[in-house]
Amino acid sequence: GRSPTNHSVVTIEHKIDAGDTDKKKYGGGGGSSRGMFSIMKSPTKMAAGAFFLASTGGAAYFFSRFLTIPGLNAQIKRMEEQVELLGNEVDRLAEENNRYKGLNDRLNSTVIELGYQNDLLNASNVRYAELNGVLNSSIFDLGQQNDILEEQVENYVQTNAVLNATKNDLSSEVGNLKGEVDRLEIENEDLAEAVTLLFSEVGSLINTTNDLNATVIELDKHVGDLTTENNRLETLVNNLETVVSFLGEASTNLQESYEAVSEFLATQITYYRTLVTDTVQNTYIRQLSNWDCAYRGIFAFEDFAEPGNGDMSIGEDKYEDVMNYVDQRVLSKLCLSMSDFELFLENEYVNQGSDRPVEVTTDQLLSAVQLYTLEVFDHYFPDKDDVGGLTEADWAEASYDCENLPIDQKFFHYSILARNIFH
């Protein structure tokens, strides 16, 4: 018999193929300190190792306590197989862990690179913002310069048109200066003939002006013709200046002829403008003549228009008809403002505090029209010593038609600001 205190010793052998390189690398070899160190570096391996130690200790304990259990060796064999499978799984997990570690390193490297690229982009954005501010400032400056250039372009359009008209004619003749001078001397003779023709045309214009005095309709027609002729003469002067300028460069002998022609044409144009301006003034005077007689004829059946009733108010009922007649017969002929005249009528004669002075009398109306049109003629056709008013050049620019005058050149007794305040 056995003593109760006698303990049996059981030896458990755990064999792992030493030829498996991957098992050696990750601690698969039995009892290897290198393998154990490798296992401890990985949380997965540590868990598997703990499980392995617990299983081995537990197995040893149970083996020491239950040696008498039948089939124990078979169970131990199966347990060794399970341990081997567990080691293989640990190796596989270690490989996966290394692969993930490599991917993590690559990811960290990529993050660093992206951070660097992001810093570059931020720096570029700051630089682009600065450049954009500079660009906006440049665009603003260019916009102002463009406005200035547009104004200059408008001023150069007419000059450019003249230069374009003569460019083709002069381009083929520049190469031969001597022949050009000879040709220009011949043309100078032609110009002398043209000057003679201009004298004849001026005389013809004077005769035409005298004929225009026959009727207002014919006068308007011939004023338009004279305006066209004036434009043609100014264009001719510009062309002559261009041609004779070249003559001055080619031969100084022609300088005196050019100055004589220019002085003559300038004198003729000034005379012509004065003549046409006087004609326009006479036209307006004729258009306004006898308007008051026609007024009494049109409103002959109204009490306020009868002789002896000049101090009778026109009244609300007939005020609009009377003012329409004044506008058609007087104001519109001189391109005058109805509202400005009514304000003049109210402030100078009626003083009833209204922009429709319906209480005006016939005598007041006739007097108001006379004073108002006197101011108009002083503005449109001032004397030489007068300050302000339109010039002959202003009328020429408007083609001798008051409708073509700019708003600041038309007549207003009250300034635009004053008219706005009164209304």
C-alpha positions as a Markdown table, in Angstrom:
| # | Residue | x | y | z |
|---|---|---|---|---|
| 1 | Gly | 0.0 | 0.0 | 0.0 |
| 2 | Arg | 0.9 | 3.7 | -0.6 |
| 3 | Ser | 1.4 | 6.2 | 2.1 |
| 4 | Pro | -1.3 | 9.0 | 2.0 |
| 5 | Thr | 1.4 | 11.6 | 2.0 |
| 6 | Asn | 3.2 | 10.1 | -1.0 |
| 7 | His | 2.6 | 12.4 | -4.1 |
| 8 | Ser | 3.1 | 11.2 | -7.7 |
| 9 | Val | 5.0 | 13.4 | -10.1 |
| 10 | Val | 3.6 | 13.9 | -13.6 |
| 11 | Thr | 5.7 | 15.4 | -16.4 |
| 12 | Ile | 4.0 | 17.3 | -19.3 |
| 13 | Glu | 5.9 | 17.7 | -22.5 |
| 14 | His | 4.9 | 20.5 | -24.9 |
| 15 | Lys | 6.6 | 20.2 | -28.2 |
| 16 | Ile | 6.6 | 22.7 | -31.0 |
| 17 | Asp | 8.5 | 22.2 | -34.3 |
| 18 | Ala | 11.7 | 24.2 | -34.0 |
| 19 | Gly | 12.0 | 24.4 | -37.7 |
| 20 | Asp | 9.1 | 26.8 | -38.1 |
| 21 | Thr | 10.8 | 30.1 | -38.6 |
| 22 | Asp | 7.7 | 32.2 | -38.0 |
| 23 | Lys | 7.1 | 30.4 | -34.7 |
| 24 | Lys | 10.7 | 31.1 | -33.5 |
| 25 | Lys | 10.2 | 34.8 | -34.5 |
| 26 | Tyr | 7.1 | 35.3 | -32.5 |
| 27 | Gly | 7.9 | 33.1 | -29.5 |
| 28 | Gly | 6.5 | 29.8 | -30.7 |
| 29 | Gly | 9.6 | 27.8 | -29.4 |
| 30 | Gly | 9.1 | 26.0 | -26.1 |
| 31 | Gly | 10.8 | 27.8 | -23.2 |
| 32 | Ser | 12.7 | 30.3 | -25.3 |
| 33 | Ser | 13.3 | 33.6 | -23.5 |
| 34 | Arg | 13.4 | 35.4 | -26.9 |
| 35 | Gly | 10.0 | 34.0 | -27.8 |
| 36 | Met | 8.6 | 35.0 | -24.4 |
| 37 | Phe | 9.9 | 38.6 | -24.9 |
| 38 | Ser | 8.3 | 38.8 | -28.3 |
| 39 | Ile | 5.0 | 37.6 | -26.9 |
| 40 | Met | 5.1 | 40.3 | -24.1 |
| 41 | Lys | 5.5 | 43.1 | -26.7 |
| 42 | Ser | 2.1 | 42.3 | -28.2 |
| 43 | Pro | -1.1 | 42.6 | -26.2 |
| 44 | Thr | -2.6 | 39.7 | -28.2 |
| 45 | Lys | 0.4 | 37.5 | -27.5 |
| 46 | Met | 0.3 | 38.3 | -23.8 |
| 47 | Ala | -3.3 | 37.3 | -23.6 |
| 48 | Ala | -2.6 | 34.1 | -25.4 |
| 49 | Gly | 0.4 | 33.5 | -23.2 |
| 50 | Ala | -1.6 | 34.1 | -20.1 |
| 51 | Phe | -4.2 | 31.7 | -21.3 |
| 52 | Phe | -1.5 | 29.2 | -22.1 |
| 53 | Leu | 0.1 | 29.4 | -18.7 |
| 54 | Ala | -3.2 | 29.2 | -17.0 |
| 55 | Ser | -4.1 | 26.2 | -19.0 |
| 56 | Thr | -0.8 | 24.5 | -18.4 |
| 57 | Gly | -0.9 | 25.2 | -14.6 |
| 58 | Gly | -4.4 | 24.1 | -14.4 |
| 59 | Ala | -3.6 | 20.9 | -16.3 |
| 60 | Ala | -0.6 | 20.2 | -14.0 |
| 61 | Tyr | -2.8 | 20.7 | -11.0 |
| 62 | Phe | -5.5 | 18.4 | -12.2 |
| 63 | Phe | -3.0 | 15.9 | -13.4 |
| 64 | Ser | -1.4 | 15.8 | -9.9 |
| 65 | Arg | -4.8 | 15.4 | -8.3 |
| 66 | Phe | -6.5 | 13.0 | -10.6 |
| 67 | Leu | -3.8 | 10.6 | -11.9 |
| 68 | Thr | -6.1 | 7.8 | -11.3 |
| 69 | Ile | -8.7 | 9.2 | -13.9 |
| 70 | Pro | -9.0 | 6.8 | -16.8 |
| 71 | Gly | -8.0 | 8.2 | -20.3 |
| 72 | Leu | -5.9 | 11.0 | -18.8 |
| 73 | Asn | -3.1 | 10.6 | -21.3 |
| 74 | Ala | -5.5 | 11.0 | -24.2 |
| 75 | Gln | -6.9 | 14.2 | -22.7 |
| 76 | Ile | -3.4 | 15.5 | -22.3 |
| 77 | Lys | -2.7 | 14.7 | -26.0 |
| 78 | Arg | -5.7 | 16.6 | -27.1 |
| 79 | Met | -4.8 | 19.5 | -24.9 |
| 80 | Glu | -1.3 | 19.6 | -26.5 |
| 81 | Glu | -2.9 | 19.7 | -29.9 |
| 82 | Gln | -5.1 | 22.6 | -28.7 |
| 83 | Val | -2.1 | 24.4 | -27.3 |
| 84 | Glu | -0.4 | 24.0 | -30.7 |
| 85 | Leu | -3.4 | 25.4 | -32.5 |
| 86 | Leu | -3.4 | 28.3 | -30.0 |
| 87 | Gly | 0.3 | 29.0 | -30.8 |
| 88 | Asn | -0.5 | 29.0 | -34.5 |
| 89 | Glu | -3.3 | 31.5 | -33.9 |
| 90 | Val | -1.0 | 33.6 | -31.8 |
| 91 | Asp | 1.5 | 33.6 | -34.7 |
| 92 | Arg | -1.2 | 34.7 | -37.2 |
| 93 | Leu | -2.4 | 37.5 | -34.9 |
| 94 | Ala | 1.2 | 38.6 | -34.5 |
| 95 | Glu | 1.6 | 38.8 | -38.3 |
| 96 | Glu | -1.7 | 40.8 | -38.5 |
| 97 | Asn | -0.5 | 43.1 | -35.8 |
| 98 | Asn | 2.8 | 43.8 | -37.6 |
| 99 | Arg | 0.9 | 44.4 | -40.8 |
| 100 | Tyr | -1.4 | 46.9 | -39.1 |
| 101 | Lys | 1.6 | 48.6 | -37.5 |
| 102 | Gly | 3.1 | 49.1 | -40.9 |
| 103 | Leu | -0.1 | 50.6 | -42.2 |
| 104 | Asn | -0.3 | 52.8 | -39.2 |
| 105 | Asp | 3.2 | 54.1 | -39.9 |
| 106 | Arg | 2.3 | 54.8 | -43.5 |
| 107 | Leu | -0.8 | 56.6 | -42.3 |
| 108 | Asn | 1.2 | 58.7 | -39.9 |
| 109 | Ser | 3.6 | 59.6 | -42.6 |
| 110 | Thr | 0.8 | 60.5 | -44.9 |
| 111 | Val | -0.8 | 62.7 | -42.2 |
| 112 | Ile | 2.5 | 64.5 | -41.7 |
| 113 | Glu | 2.8 | 65.1 | -45.4 |
| 114 | Leu | -0.8 | 66.3 | -45.7 |
| 115 | Gly | -0.1 | 68.7 | -42.7 |
| 116 | Tyr | 2.9 | 70.1 | -44.6 |
| 117 | Gln | 0.8 | 70.5 | -47.8 |
| 118 | Asn | -2.0 | 72.1 | -45.8 |
| 119 | Asp | 0.6 | 74.6 | -44.3 |
| 120 | Leu | 1.7 | 75.4 | -47.9 |
| 121 | Leu | -1.9 | 75.9 | -49.0 |
| 122 | Asn | -2.6 | 78.2 | -46.0 |
| 123 | Ala | 0.5 | 80.2 | -46.8 |
| 124 | Ser | -0.6 | 80.3 | -50.5 |
| 125 | Asn | -4.1 | 81.4 | -49.5 |
| 126 | Val | -2.7 | 84.3 | -47.4 |
| 127 | Arg | -0.5 | 85.3 | -50.4 |
| 128 | Tyr | -3.4 | 85.0 | -52.8 |
| 129 | Ala | -5.5 | 87.2 | -50.5 |
| 130 | Glu | -2.8 | 89.9 | -50.5 |
| 131 | Leu | -2.5 | 89.6 | -54.3 |
| 132 | Asn | -6.3 | 89.8 | -54.6 |
| 133 | Gly | -6.3 | 93.0 | -52.6 |
| 134 | Val | -3.6 | 94.5 | -54.8 |
| 135 | Leu | -5.6 | 93.3 | -57.9 |
| 136 | Asn | -8.8 | 94.9 | -56.7 |
| 137 | Ser | -7.0 | 98.2 | -56.1 |
| 138 | Ser | -5.5 | 97.9 | -59.6 |
| 139 | Ile | -8.9 | 97.2 | -61.1 |
| 140 | Phe | -10.3 | 100.3 | -59.4 |
| 141 | Asp | -7.4 | 102.4 | -60.7 |
| 142 | Leu | -7.8 | 101.0 | -64.1 |
| 143 | Gly | -11.6 | 101.7 | -64.0 |
| 144 | Gln | -10.8 | 105.4 | -63.3 |
| 145 | Gln | -8.2 | 105.5 | -66.0 |
| 146 | Asn | -10.6 | 103.8 | -68.4 |
| 147 | Asp | -13.2 | 106.6 | -67.7 |
| 148 | Ile | -10.5 | 109.2 | -68.5 |
| 149 | Leu | -9.5 | 107.3 | -71.7 |
| 150 | Glu | -13.1 | 107.1 | -72.8 |
| 151 | Glu | -13.5 | 110.9 | -72.5 |
| 152 | Gln | -10.2 | 111.3 | -74.4 |
| 153 | Val | -11.4 | 108.9 | -77.1 |
| 154 | Glu | -14.5 | 110.9 | -77.6 |
| 155 | Asn | -12.4 | 114.0 | -78.1 |
| 156 | Tyr | -10.2 | 112.2 | -80.6 |
| 157 | Val | -12.9 | 110.6 | -82.7 |
| 158 | Gln | -13.3 | 113.6 | -85.1 |
| 159 | Thr | -9.6 | 114.1 | -85.5 |
| 160 | Asn | -9.1 | 110.3 | -86.0 |
| 161 | Ala | -11.8 | 110.4 | -88.7 |
| 162 | Val | -10.0 | 113.1 | -90.6 |
| 163 | Leu | -6.7 | 111.3 | -90.3 |
| 164 | Asn | -8.2 | 108.1 | -91.5 |
| 165 | Ala | -9.7 | 109.9 | -94.5 |
| 166 | Thr | -6.3 | 111.2 | -95.6 |
| 167 | Lys | -4.2 | 108.3 | -94.6 |
| 168 | Asn | -4.7 | 106.2 | -97.8 |
| 169 | Asp | -4.2 | 109.2 | -100.0 |
| 170 | Leu | -0.9 | 110.3 | -98.4 |
| 171 | Ser | 0.6 | 106.8 | -97.8 |
| 172 | Ser | 1.4 | 106.2 | -101.5 |
| 173 | Glu | 2.9 | 109.6 | -102.0 |
| 174 | Val | 5.3 | 109.9 | -99.0 |
| 175 | Gly | 8.1 | 108.0 | -100.8 |
| 176 | Asn | 8.7 | 110.7 | -103.5 |
| 177 | Leu | 9.0 | 114.0 | -101.7 |
| 178 | Lys | 10.0 | 116.1 | -104.8 |
| 179 | Gly | 7.1 | 114.8 | -106.9 |
| 180 | Glu | 4.8 | 115.4 | -104.0 |
| 181 | Val | 5.9 | 119.0 | -103.6 |
| 182 | Asp | 5.3 | 119.6 | -107.3 |
| 183 | Arg | 1.9 | 118.1 | -107.1 |
| 184 | Leu | 1.1 | 120.1 | -104.0 |
| 185 | Glu | 2.1 | 123.3 | -105.7 |
| 186 | Ile | -0.4 | 122.5 | -108.4 |
| 187 | Glu | -3.0 | 121.7 | -105.7 |
| 188 | Asn | -2.1 | 125.1 | -104.1 |
| 189 | Glu | -3.2 | 126.7 | -107.4 |
| 190 | Asp | -6.4 | 124.7 | -107.2 |
| 191 | Leu | -6.9 | 125.9 | -103.7 |
| 192 | Ala | -6.6 | 129.5 | -104.8 |
| 193 | Glu | -9.4 | 128.8 | -107.3 |
| 194 | Ala | -11.3 | 127.1 | -104.5 |
| 195 | Val | -10.9 | 130.3 | -102.4 |
| 196 | Thr | -12.4 | 132.3 | -105.3 |
| 197 | Leu | -15.2 | 129.8 | -105.4 |
| 198 | Leu | -15.7 | 130.3 | -101.6 |
| 199 | Phe | -16.0 | 134.0 | -102.2 |
| 200 | Ser | -18.7 | 133.2 | -104.7 |
| 201 | Glu | -20.4 | 130.8 | -102.3 |
| 202 | Val | -20.4 | 133.3 | -99.5 |
| 203 | Gly | -22.0 | 135.8 | -101.9 |
| 204 | Ser | -24.5 | 133.1 | -102.8 |
| 205 | Leu | -25.2 | 132.5 | -99.1 |
| 206 | Ile | -25.8 | 136.2 | -98.5 |
| 207 | Asn | -28.3 | 136.2 | -101.4 |
| 208 | Thr | -29.9 | 133.1 | -100.1 |
| 209 | Thr | -30.2 | 134.7 | -96.6 |
| 210 | Asn | -32.0 | 137.6 | -98.2 |
| 211 | Asp | -34.3 | 135.2 | -99.9 |
| 212 | Leu | -35.0 | 133.5 | -96.6 |
| 213 | Asn | -36.6 | 136.6 | -95.2 |
| 214 | Ala | -39.6 | 136.1 | -97.5 |
| 215 | Thr | -41.4 | 133.4 | -95.4 |
| 216 | Val | -40.7 | 131.6 | -92.1 |
| 217 | Ile | -41.0 | 128.2 | -93.8 |
| 218 | Glu | -38.5 | 129.0 | -96.4 |
| 219 | Leu | -36.2 | 130.6 | -93.8 |
| 220 | Asp | -36.2 | 127.4 | -91.7 |
| 221 | Lys | -35.4 | 125.3 | -94.8 |
| 222 | His | -32.5 | 127.5 | -95.8 |
| 223 | Val | -31.1 | 127.7 | -92.2 |
| 224 | Gly | -30.8 | 123.9 | -92.4 |
| 225 | Asp | -29.0 | 124.2 | -95.7 |
| 226 | Leu | -26.7 | 126.9 | -94.3 |
| 227 | Thr | -25.9 | 124.6 | -91.3 |
| 228 | Thr | -24.9 | 121.8 | -93.6 |
| 229 | Glu | -22.8 | 124.2 | -95.6 |
| 230 | Asn | -21.1 | 125.4 | -92.4 |
| 231 | Asn | -20.3 | 121.8 | -91.5 |
| 232 | Arg | -18.9 | 121.3 | -94.9 |
| 233 | Leu | -16.8 | 124.4 | -94.7 |
| 234 | Glu | -15.4 | 123.4 | -91.3 |
| 235 | Thr | -14.6 | 120.0 | -92.6 |
| 236 | Leu | -12.9 | 121.6 | -95.6 |
| 237 | Val | -10.9 | 123.8 | -93.2 |
| 238 | Asn | -9.8 | 120.8 | -91.2 |
| 239 | Asn | -8.8 | 119.0 | -94.5 |
| 240 | Leu | -6.9 | 122.1 | -95.7 |
| 241 | Glu | -5.1 | 122.3 | -92.3 |
| 242 | Thr | -4.0 | 118.7 | -92.7 |
| 243 | Val | -2.9 | 119.1 | -96.3 |
| 244 | Val | -1.2 | 122.5 | -95.8 |
| 245 | Ser | 0.5 | 121.2 | -92.6 |
| 246 | Phe | 2.1 | 118.6 | -94.8 |
| 247 | Leu | 3.0 | 121.3 | -97.3 |
| 248 | Gly | 4.6 | 123.3 | -94.5 |
| 249 | Glu | 6.8 | 120.3 | -93.7 |
| 250 | Ala | 7.7 | 119.7 | -97.3 |
| 251 | Ser | 8.3 | 123.3 | -98.3 |
| 252 | Thr | 8.6 | 126.4 | -96.2 |
| 253 | Asn | 7.8 | 128.5 | -99.2 |
| 254 | Leu | 4.1 | 127.5 | -99.0 |
| 255 | Gln | 3.8 | 128.7 | -95.3 |
| 256 | Glu | 2.6 | 132.2 | -96.2 |
| 257 | Ser | -0.1 | 130.8 | -98.6 |
| 258 | Tyr | -1.4 | 128.5 | -95.9 |
| 259 | Glu | -1.6 | 131.3 | -93.3 |
| 260 | Ala | -3.4 | 133.5 | -95.8 |
| 261 | Val | -5.9 | 130.8 | -96.7 |
| 262 | Ser | -6.5 | 129.9 | -93.0 |
| 263 | Glu | -7.0 | 133.5 | -92.0 |
| 264 | Phe | -9.4 | 134.0 | -94.9 |
| 265 | Leu | -11.4 | 130.9 | -94.1 |
| 266 | Ala | -11.5 | 131.7 | -90.4 |
| 267 | Thr | -12.8 | 135.2 | -91.2 |
| 268 | Gln | -15.4 | 133.7 | -93.6 |
| 269 | Ile | -16.6 | 131.2 | -91.0 |
| 270 | Thr | -16.9 | 133.8 | -88.3 |
| 271 | Tyr | -18.8 | 136.1 | -90.7 |
| 272 | Tyr | -21.0 | 133.1 | -91.8 |
| 273 | Arg | -21.7 | 132.2 | -88.1 |
| 274 | Thr | -22.6 | 135.8 | -87.4 |
| 275 | Leu | -24.9 | 135.9 | -90.4 |
| 276 | Val | -26.7 | 132.7 | -89.6 |
| 277 | Thr | -27.0 | 133.6 | -85.9 |
| 278 | Asp | -28.6 | 136.9 | -86.9 |
| 279 | Thr | -30.9 | 135.1 | -89.2 |
| 280 | Val | -32.0 | 132.8 | -86.4 |
| 281 | Gln | -32.6 | 135.8 | -84.2 |
| 282 | Asn | -34.7 | 137.5 | -86.9 |
| 283 | Thr | -36.6 | 134.2 | -87.4 |
| 284 | Tyr | -37.5 | 134.1 | -83.7 |
| 285 | Ile | -38.6 | 137.7 | -83.8 |
| 286 | Arg | -40.9 | 137.1 | -86.8 |
| 287 | Gln | -42.3 | 134.0 | -85.1 |
| 288 | Leu | -43.3 | 136.1 | -82.1 |
| 289 | Ser | -44.5 | 139.1 | -83.9 |
| 290 | Asn | -48.2 | 140.0 | -83.6 |
| 291 | Trp | -48.9 | 137.1 | -81.2 |
| 292 | Asp | -50.8 | 139.4 | -78.9 |
| 293 | Cys | -53.1 | 140.5 | -81.8 |
| 294 | Ala | -53.8 | 136.8 | -82.6 |
| 295 | Tyr | -54.4 | 136.2 | -78.9 |
| 296 | Arg | -57.2 | 138.8 | -78.9 |
| 297 | Gly | -58.6 | 137.3 | -82.1 |
| 298 | Ile | -58.7 | 133.7 | -80.8 |
| 299 | Phe | -60.3 | 134.7 | -77.5 |
| 300 | Ala | -62.4 | 137.5 | -79.0 |
| 301 | Phe | -65.6 | 136.1 | -77.4 |
| 302 | Glu | -64.2 | 136.0 | -73.9 |
| 303 | Asp | -64.7 | 138.9 | -71.6 |
| 304 | Phe | -61.1 | 139.0 | -70.3 |
| 305 | Ala | -59.8 | 139.6 | -73.9 |
| 306 | Glu | -62.1 | 142.4 | -74.9 |
| 307 | Pro | -60.7 | 146.0 | -75.0 |
| 308 | Gly | -61.1 | 147.8 | -71.7 |
| 309 | Asn | -61.2 | 144.5 | -69.7 |
| 310 | Gly | -57.5 | 144.1 | -69.4 |
| 311 | Asp | -57.7 | 144.0 | -65.6 |
| 312 | Met | -60.2 | 141.0 | -65.6 |
| 313 | Ser | -58.8 | 137.7 | -64.4 |
| 314 | Ile | -58.7 | 134.9 | -67.0 |
| 315 | Gly | -60.0 | 132.4 | -64.4 |
| 316 | Glu | -59.8 | 128.7 | -63.9 |
| 317 | Asp | -62.0 | 127.6 | -66.8 |
| 318 | Lys | -60.0 | 129.3 | -69.5 |
| 319 | Tyr | -56.5 | 129.4 | -67.9 |
| 320 | Glu | -55.4 | 126.1 | -69.5 |
| 321 | Asp | -56.6 | 127.1 | -73.0 |
| 322 | Val | -54.8 | 130.5 | -72.7 |
| 323 | Met | -51.5 | 128.9 | -71.5 |
| 324 | Asn | -51.6 | 126.3 | -74.2 |
| 325 | Tyr | -51.9 | 129.1 | -76.8 |
| 326 | Val | -49.0 | 131.0 | -75.2 |
| 327 | Asp | -46.9 | 127.8 | -75.2 |
| 328 | Gln | -47.7 | 127.0 | -78.8 |
| 329 | Arg | -47.3 | 130.6 | -80.1 |
| 330 | Val | -44.4 | 131.8 | -78.0 |
| 331 | Leu | -42.7 | 129.4 | -75.6 |
| 332 | Ser | -42.3 | 126.3 | -77.7 |
| 333 | Lys | -40.9 | 128.4 | -80.6 |
| 334 | Leu | -38.0 | 129.5 | -78.3 |
| 335 | Cys | -37.7 | 126.0 | -76.6 |
| 336 | Leu | -38.8 | 127.5 | -73.3 |
| 337 | Ser | -40.3 | 125.8 | -70.2 |
| 338 | Met | -44.0 | 126.3 | -69.4 |
| 339 | Ser | -43.4 | 125.7 | -65.7 |
| 340 | Asp | -40.6 | 128.2 | -65.6 |
| 341 | Phe | -42.8 | 130.8 | -67.3 |
| 342 | Glu | -45.8 | 130.1 | -65.0 |
| 343 | Leu | -43.5 | 130.5 | -62.0 |
| 344 | Phe | -42.3 | 133.9 | -63.4 |
| 345 | Leu | -45.9 | 134.9 | -63.9 |
| 346 | Glu | -46.9 | 134.0 | -60.4 |
| 347 | Asn | -43.9 | 135.6 | -58.6 |
| 348 | Glu | -43.7 | 138.8 | -60.7 |
| 349 | Tyr | -47.4 | 139.5 | -61.2 |
| 350 | Val | -50.1 | 137.4 | -59.4 |
| 351 | Asn | -48.5 | 136.4 | -56.1 |
| 352 | Gln | -51.4 | 134.1 | -55.1 |
| 353 | Gly | -49.2 | 131.3 | -53.8 |
| 354 | Ser | -50.0 | 128.8 | -56.5 |
| 355 | Asp | -48.1 | 127.2 | -59.4 |
| 356 | Arg | -51.2 | 127.8 | -61.6 |
| 357 | Pro | -51.7 | 131.6 | -61.5 |
| 358 | Val | -55.4 | 131.5 | -62.8 |
| 359 | Glu | -56.1 | 135.0 | -61.5 |
| 360 | Val | -53.7 | 136.5 | -64.0 |
| 361 | Thr | -55.2 | 139.2 | -66.2 |
| 362 | Thr | -54.7 | 139.8 | -70.0 |
| 363 | Asp | -52.6 | 143.0 | -69.3 |
| 364 | Gln | -50.4 | 141.0 | -66.9 |
| 365 | Leu | -50.0 | 138.1 | -69.3 |
| 366 | Leu | -49.0 | 140.4 | -72.2 |
| 367 | Ser | -46.5 | 142.3 | -70.1 |
| 368 | Ala | -45.1 | 139.0 | -68.6 |
| 369 | Val | -44.5 | 137.6 | -72.1 |
| 370 | Gln | -42.8 | 140.7 | -73.3 |
| 371 | Leu | -40.4 | 140.9 | -70.3 |
| 372 | Tyr | -39.8 | 137.2 | -70.3 |
| 373 | Thr | -38.9 | 137.0 | -74.0 |
| 374 | Leu | -36.6 | 140.1 | -73.6 |
| 375 | Glu | -34.6 | 138.1 | -71.1 |
| 376 | Val | -34.7 | 135.1 | -73.5 |
| 377 | Phe | -33.2 | 137.2 | -76.3 |
| 378 | Asp | -30.6 | 138.6 | -74.0 |
| 379 | His | -29.6 | 135.1 | -73.2 |
| 380 | Tyr | -29.7 | 133.6 | -76.7 |
| 381 | Phe | -28.3 | 136.6 | -78.5 |
| 382 | Pro | -26.2 | 138.7 | -76.1 |
| 383 | Asp | -24.4 | 141.9 | -77.2 |
| 384 | Lys | -20.6 | 141.7 | -77.5 |
| 385 | Asp | -20.2 | 143.6 | -74.2 |
| 386 | Asp | -22.7 | 141.4 | -72.3 |
| 387 | Val | -21.5 | 138.9 | -69.8 |
| 388 | Gly | -22.9 | 135.4 | -70.2 |
| 389 | Gly | -25.4 | 134.1 | -72.7 |
| 390 | Leu | -24.8 | 131.9 | -75.8 |
| 391 | Thr | -22.0 | 132.4 | -78.3 |
| 392 | Glu | -22.0 | 132.0 | -82.1 |
| 393 | Ala | -20.0 | 128.8 | -81.5 |
| 394 | Asp | -22.8 | 127.5 | -79.2 |
| 395 | Trp | -25.4 | 128.0 | -81.9 |
| 396 | Ala | -23.1 | 126.4 | -84.5 |
| 397 | Glu | -22.7 | 123.4 | -82.2 |
| 398 | Ala | -26.5 | 123.2 | -81.9 |
| 399 | Ser | -26.9 | 123.4 | -85.7 |
| 400 | Tyr | -28.7 | 126.8 | -85.1 |
| 401 | Asp | -31.7 | 125.0 | -83.5 |
| 402 | Cys | -32.6 | 125.7 | -79.9 |
| 403 | Glu | -33.9 | 122.2 | -79.6 |
| 404 | Asn | -30.4 | 120.9 | -79.9 |
| 405 | Leu | -29.0 | 123.1 | -77.1 |
| 406 | Pro | -27.9 | 121.3 | -73.9 |
| 407 | Ile | -30.2 | 121.8 | -70.9 |
| 408 | Asp | -27.6 | 124.1 | -69.3 |
| 409 | Gln | -27.6 | 126.4 | -72.3 |
| 410 | Lys | -31.4 | 126.7 | -72.6 |
| 411 | Phe | -33.0 | 129.7 | -70.9 |
| 412 | Phe | -34.5 | 129.4 | -67.4 |
| 413 | His | -35.5 | 132.5 | -65.4 |
| 414 | Tyr | -35.1 | 130.4 | -62.3 |
| 415 | Ser | -32.4 | 127.8 | -61.7 |
| 416 | Ile | -33.4 | 124.2 | -61.7 |
| 417 | Leu | -32.9 | 124.1 | -57.9 |
| 418 | Ala | -35.1 | 127.1 | -57.5 |
| 419 | Arg | -37.8 | 125.6 | -59.7 |
| 420 | Asn | -37.8 | 122.4 | -57.7 |
| 421 | Ile | -38.1 | 124.4 | -54.4 |
| 422 | Phe | -41.0 | 126.4 | -55.7 |
| 423 | His | -42.8 | 123.3 | -57.0 |
